[in-house]
């Protein structure tokens, strides 16, 4: 299992944009900028259309703030939320 910042692929993370995402895969050129699967807005407190965000893309202005616990957000079927 690959890890970025000590966070394993498949783990829940908070983004600077106030979204929740799942670590999808390590970054190609740097492990510090992986691909994540965004699925939830913390501002609106609702699910958003899931999409993959490549944090290594020069046009991307988002970043990982840190890991989150799925239980804290009441995600009982976590995997189904972001597929």
DAGIBEL-V964105 format. One line per field, one symbol per residue. phi: phi as a letter, one per 30 degrees, with the letter a starting at -180 (. if undefined). burial: I if it has 9 or more other C-alpha atoms within 8 Angstrom, else O. A space follows every 50 residues. Layout:
phi: ???
burial: ???
This chain:
phi: .dbbhicdejddbccddiccbcdcadddcbddbdcbcdbbcdddhadced acbcdddeddccaddldbcedeciddcedddcd
burial: OOIIOOIIIOIIIIIIOIIIIIIIIIIOOIIOIIIIIIIIIIOOOOOOOI OOIIIIOOOIOOIOOOIIOIOOOOIOOOOOIIO
